[in-house]
Amino acid sequence: MRAISILPPVAARLRLAPSPLARALFSARSWAGAWRRGPSRDGPSIAVIGNCQGRGVARSIELLCPGSRVTSLPTARLRRDFRDAETLARALSGHDLVVAQVLPDGLLPGGFPALQTGLPRLSVYPTFVFSAFHPDMIYVGHGGSREGFTPSPLGLYHSALAVFGFLRGLDEARTLRLFREDIFARLGYLDGWDASARALLAAASADGCPVEREFLRWSRRGCFMHGINHPKLFVLGDVARRLLVEARLPVRDVEPEAYLPDDLVRDVIWPVYPPLAERYGLPGSYLFKDKVRGSGPATLHDLPGFVAASFRTYRATPRARLDGPRMRAWAADPTVTALFDAA
């Protein structure tokens, strides 16, 4: 790994008439309640609000804090179950600790400021995005919500090389020739560490949860991301520990990843391409793992299979939906378009 040069110096008692789905979030049959083990969960009541990263934080908190009663509220369900941020704050006001990622703009009327006003002791933890290990992994489409993104053979994740190769009229064989070290170097794929680190650290600091010290630890452990926005469990476990310490709650001296499954392993896992892996001293591959559905086995795509599946998807997709910041930037750069046209 290159040297980093950029590091800067109460169970809920609802006071409203919630929807049936909101009640389910707080019931013994809720998703979070299913995690509770043993007869004596009589410790602090803790609510965790977050995207796909929140579940790992919640499970880690439950392990680390003896007897804790943890409720997980996925961000994607909030609009369905709460009419506004003030209602959500009232629903959570009886908890000993509430931790949350910053809510996306427009998710709930009142937004995150209203939630913070209603919960003055709310603890914020970062939303992790880090692309240095997976610089080719992107979303395409109009964004703004999951419905705005264009599906791919791996959920909503695309290879920028495959998308732009298709848009430039390359066939699958020519597109495959783009997956090599000199192309990666010219596109900046091999030099993304510092920019990705700066962005992650700046975002965490803006959320009031700087993670410079933790970032060094994660970096020393190798690849700490499954993809651009799915951290490995030891990252989320460190965040959970820090939230508990700062709240002055008891914390077990254990590593969550030694005792808990990493739920995000069941989702898409993007490979670290071999030229990148060699630079970072990591194992690399071109094996792309699809999300596991039900109890079935994981599906792996090799590079030719993934590009072929991507092209089948793109042929059936309106061209206007194969859009995004990376595609527009590359299309406006003659050196990049020449690179693809020469493949």
C-alpha positions in Angstrom: 0.0 0.0 0.0 1.3 3.4 -0.9 1.9 5.9 1.9 -1.1 8.1 2.6 -0.1 11.7 2.3 -3.5 13.3 2.9 -4.4 12.8 6.6 -5.4 16.1 8.3 -3.9 17.1 11.5 -34.8 3.1 26.9 -37.1 0.9 24.7 -39.1 3.1 22.3 -42.5 4.3 23.6 -44.4 5.6 20.6 -46.3 8.8 21.3 -48.3 8.6 18.1 -50.4 6.3 16.2 -47.9 4.6 14.0 -48.6 2.6 10.9 -48.7 -1.2 11.1 -45.4 -1.3 9.5 -43.9 1.2 11.9 -45.2 -1.0 14.8 -43.5 -3.9 13.2 -40.2 -2.1 13.4 -40.4 -2.0 17.1 -42.1 -5.4 17.8 -40.4 -8.6 19.0 -41.0 -9.9 15.5 -39.2 -7.2 13.8 -36.0 -7.7 11.8 -33.9 -6.4 14.6 -35.8 -8.2 17.3 -35.0 -11.5 15.6 -31.3 -10.9 16.4 -32.0 -10.8 20.2 -30.5 -13.8 22.0 -30.8 -15.1 25.5 -33.3 -14.3 28.2 -31.7 -11.1 29.6 -31.6 -8.3 27.0 -32.1 -5.7 29.7 -29.3 -3.3 28.7 -29.6 0.0 26.8 -32.1 0.4 24.0 -30.4 1.5 20.8 -31.8 2.4 17.4 -29.6 2.4 14.3 -30.7 4.2 11.1 -28.8 3.5 8.0 -28.6 2.2 4.4 -27.2 -1.2 3.6 -24.3 -0.4 5.9 -26.5 0.1 8.9 -27.3 -3.6 9.4 -23.6 -4.4 10.1 -23.4 -1.5 12.5 -26.5 -2.6 14.3 -25.4 -6.2 14.6 -22.0 -5.1 15.8 -23.5 -2.9 18.5 -25.7 -5.7 19.7 -22.6 -7.9 20.1 -20.3 -5.3 21.6 -22.8 -3.8 24.1 -23.9 -6.5 26.6 -27.6 -6.9 27.0 -28.4 -4.1 24.5 -31.8 -4.0 22.7 -31.1 -2.9 19.2 -33.6 -1.8 16.6 -32.5 -1.4 13.0 -34.4 1.1 10.8 -33.3 0.7 7.1 -33.3 4.1 5.4 -35.3 2.6 2.5 -38.2 1.9 4.7 -38.5 5.3 6.5 -40.6 7.0 3.9 -43.1 4.1 4.0 -43.4 4.0 7.8 -43.0 7.6 9.0 -44.8 10.7 7.6 -42.0 13.1 8.4 -38.7 13.5 10.3 -40.4 14.9 13.4 -42.6 11.8 13.7 -39.5 9.6 13.4 -37.8 11.6 16.1 -40.8 11.2 18.5 -40.8 7.5 17.8 -37.2 7.2 18.8 -37.1 9.6 21.7 -37.3 7.0 24.4 -34.1 5.2 23.3 -30.9 5.4 25.3 -28.9 5.9 22.1 -29.9 6.7 18.5 -27.2 6.6 15.8 -27.9 7.4 12.1 -26.3 8.1 8.8 -27.3 11.5 7.3 -30.6 11.0 5.6 -30.7 11.7 1.8 -32.3 15.0 0.9 -36.0 14.7 0.3 -36.4 11.4 2.0 -38.7 12.7 4.8 -40.3 16.1 5.2 -38.2 18.1 7.5 -35.1 16.2 6.6 -32.1 15.4 8.7 -32.1 18.8 10.5 -35.6 18.1 11.9 -34.4 14.7 13.1 -31.4 16.3 14.9 -33.6 18.9 16.5 -36.0 16.2 17.8 -33.1 14.1 19.0 -30.5 16.4 20.4 -28.2 13.6 21.4 -28.3 11.9 18.1 -24.9 10.3 17.1 -24.0 10.4 13.4 -21.8 7.9 11.6 -20.5 8.1 8.1 -21.9 6.8 4.8 -18.9 5.0 3.4 -17.9 5.4 -0.3 -14.4 4.4 -1.4 -13.5 3.7 -5.0 -9.8 3.2 -5.1 -10.0 -0.6 -5.1 -12.8 -0.7 -7.6 -12.4 2.4 -9.9 -14.3 0.8 -12.8 -17.4 0.2 -10.7 -20.1 2.8 -11.3 -23.9 3.5 -11.4 -25.4 4.6 -14.7 -28.8 6.2 -15.3 -30.5 9.3 -14.0 -29.8 8.7 -10.3 -31.7 10.3 -7.5 -33.2 7.0 -6.4 -32.8 3.3 -7.0 -35.6 3.6 -9.6 -33.5 6.1 -11.6 -30.5 3.8 -11.9 -30.1 1.4 -14.8 -30.0 -2.4 -14.0 -26.9 -4.4 -14.8 -26.1 -8.1 -14.6 -25.0 -7.3 -11.1 -27.9 -5.4 -9.6 -27.2 -1.7 -10.3 -23.4 -1.9 -10.7 -21.7 -1.5 -14.0 -18.2 -1.6 -15.5 -17.5 1.9 -16.9 -15.2 0.2 -19.5 -18.0 -2.1 -20.6 -20.6 0.7 -20.8 -18.5 3.1 -22.7 -17.1 0.4 -24.9 -20.7 -0.4 -25.9 -21.6 3.3 -26.4 -18.5 3.7 -28.7 -19.7 0.8 -30.8 -17.0 -1.7 -29.7 -17.9 -5.4 -29.8 -17.3 -7.7 -26.8 -13.9 -8.8 -27.9 -12.6 -5.3 -28.4 -14.1 -4.3 -25.1 -12.3 -7.1 -23.3 -9.0 -5.7 -24.6 -9.5 -2.6 -22.5 -9.0 -4.5 -19.3 -5.3 -4.2 -19.1 -2.7 -2.2 -17.2 -1.8 0.5 -19.7 -5.5 1.4 -20.2 -6.0 1.5 -16.5 -3.0 3.8 -16.1 -4.2 6.2 -18.8 -7.7 6.4 -17.3 -6.3 7.1 -13.8 -7.5 3.8 -12.3 -4.0 3.1 -10.8 -3.8 6.5 -9.1 -7.1 6.8 -7.3 -5.9 6.1 -3.7 -5.3 9.7 -2.5 -8.4 11.2 -4.0 -10.6 8.3 -2.6 -9.0 8.7 0.8 -9.5 12.4 0.8 -13.2 12.1 -0.2 -13.9 9.5 2.5 -12.2 11.3 5.3 -13.7 14.7 4.3 -17.2 13.2 4.2 -16.7 11.5 7.6 -15.5 14.7 9.1 -18.4 16.7 7.7 -20.7 14.2 9.4 -19.0 14.9 12.7 -17.3 11.5 12.9 -13.7 11.8 11.7 -12.1 8.4 11.0 -8.4 9.2 10.3 -7.1 6.8 12.9 -9.5 4.0 11.9 -8.7 4.5 8.2 -5.0 3.8 8.8 -6.0 0.5 10.5 -8.3 -0.5 7.7 -5.7 0.3 5.1 -3.2 -1.9 6.8 -5.6 -4.8 6.6 -5.7 -4.7 2.8 -8.9 -4.3 0.8 -11.5 -3.1 3.2 -14.4 -2.8 0.7 -16.5 -5.3 -1.2 -17.3 -2.6 -3.7 -17.5 1.2 -3.9 -20.1 1.5 -1.2 -20.0 -1.8 0.8 -17.4 -1.8 3.6 -16.3 -5.1 5.1 -17.6 -5.9 8.5 -14.4 -4.9 10.4 -15.0 -1.3 9.2 -18.5 -1.3 10.4 -17.5 -3.0 13.7 -14.9 -0.2 14.4 -17.6 2.4 13.8 -20.0 0.5 16.2 -17.3 0.4 18.9 -16.6 4.1 18.5 -20.3 5.0 18.8 -20.6 3.0 22.0 -17.4 4.4 23.5 -18.5 8.0 22.8 -21.9 7.3 24.3 -20.2 6.0 27.4 -21.9 2.6 27.1 -20.2 -0.7 28.0 -18.2 -2.3 25.3 -16.9 -5.9 25.0 -13.3 -6.3 24.0 -14.0 -8.5 21.0 -13.7 -8.1 17.2 -17.2 -8.3 15.7 -15.9 -9.9 12.5 -14.6 -12.9 14.6 -18.2 -13.6 15.8 -20.6 -12.3 13.2 -21.3 -13.1 9.5 -20.6 -10.2 7.1 -24.1 -9.7 5.6 -22.7 -7.7 2.7 -20.8 -10.7 1.5 -24.1 -12.0 0.3 -24.4 -8.9 -2.0 -22.4 -8.0 -5.1 -18.7 -8.3 -4.7 -16.5 -6.5 -7.3 -13.0 -7.9 -7.9 -9.8 -5.9 -7.4 -8.4 -6.1 -11.0 -5.0 -7.7 -11.1 -3.0 -4.6 -12.1 -4.6 -2.7 -9.2 -4.1 -5.6 -6.8 -0.4 -5.8 -7.7 0.0 -2.1 -6.9 -1.7 -2.5 -3.5 -0.1 -5.8 -2.6 -3.4 -7.7 -2.7 -4.7 -10.8 -4.4 -6.6 -9.8 -7.6 -9.0 -11.4 -10.1 -11.6 -10.7 -12.7 -14.3 -12.8 -11.0 -17.5 -10.8 -10.4 -19.9 -12.2 -7.7 -23.7 -11.6 -8.0 -26.0 -11.1 -5.0 -27.0 -14.3 -3.3 -30.7 -14.8 -3.4 -32.4 -17.1 -1.0 -30.3 -20.2 0.0 -28.8 -20.7 -3.4 -25.1 -20.6 -4.2 -23.2 -17.6 -5.2 -23.0 -16.9 -8.9 -19.6 -15.9 -10.3 -19.0 -14.3 -13.7 -15.6 -14.4 -15.3 -14.6 -11.3 -17.3 -15.8 -12.5 -20.7 -19.1 -13.7 -19.2 -19.7 -10.5 -17.4 -19.0 -8.3 -20.5 -21.2 -10.6 -22.6 -24.0 -10.3 -20.0 -23.6 -6.5 -19.8 -23.8 -6.2 -23.6 -27.0 -8.2 -23.6 -28.5 -5.9 -21.0 -27.3 -2.7 -22.9 -28.8 -3.9 -26.2 -32.2 -4.1 -24.5 -31.8 -0.7 -22.7 -32.7 2.7 -24.2 -29.5 4.5 -25.0 -30.5 7.5 -22.9 -30.4 5.4 -19.8 -26.8 4.5 -20.3 -25.8 7.9 -19.0 -23.9 9.2 -16.0 -21.1 11.6 -15.0 -18.3 9.2 -16.1 -19.9 8.6 -19.5 -20.3 12.3 -20.1 -16.8 13.2 -19.0 -15.2 10.5 -21.2 -17.3 11.4 -24.2 -16.1 15.0 -23.9 -12.4 14.0 -23.7 -10.8 13.3 -27.1 -7.9 11.4 -25.6 -10.3 8.9 -23.9 -12.5 8.5 -27.0 -9.4 7.8 -29.1 -8.2 5.3 -26.5 -11.5 3.3 -26.9 -11.7 3.7 -30.6 -8.2 2.2 -31.0 -9.0 -0.9 -29.0 
